[in-house]
Amino acid sequence: MANHKSAEKRIRQTERRTALNRSRVSRIRTFLKKVEVAIASGDKAAATAAFVLAQPELMRGTTKGVLHKNTVSRKLSRLSSRIKALG
């Protein structure tokens, strides 16, 4: 355990931040899963609609420091190409 007041505070801050980041990542995964399900069903319109909703959520993950920018770009690019291939 922490021996200093500042270390105890850091532990509290880390716990709060970890909980917040986990909820953000979980939310992002939910949006990605909706896109994946729409792609698997073969419905291009639904996949596009889900993708449009997922895009800002992923980018928000980047700005909040949960995901790396290149990771988000790669995911969006691959999803986009899979949606284009549906038609």
PyMOL commands that set and color helices and strands:
alter all, ss='L'
color gray80, all
select helices_A, chain A and resi 5-41+44-63+69-86
alter helices_A, ss='H'
color red, helices_A
deselect
rebuild
show_as cartoon
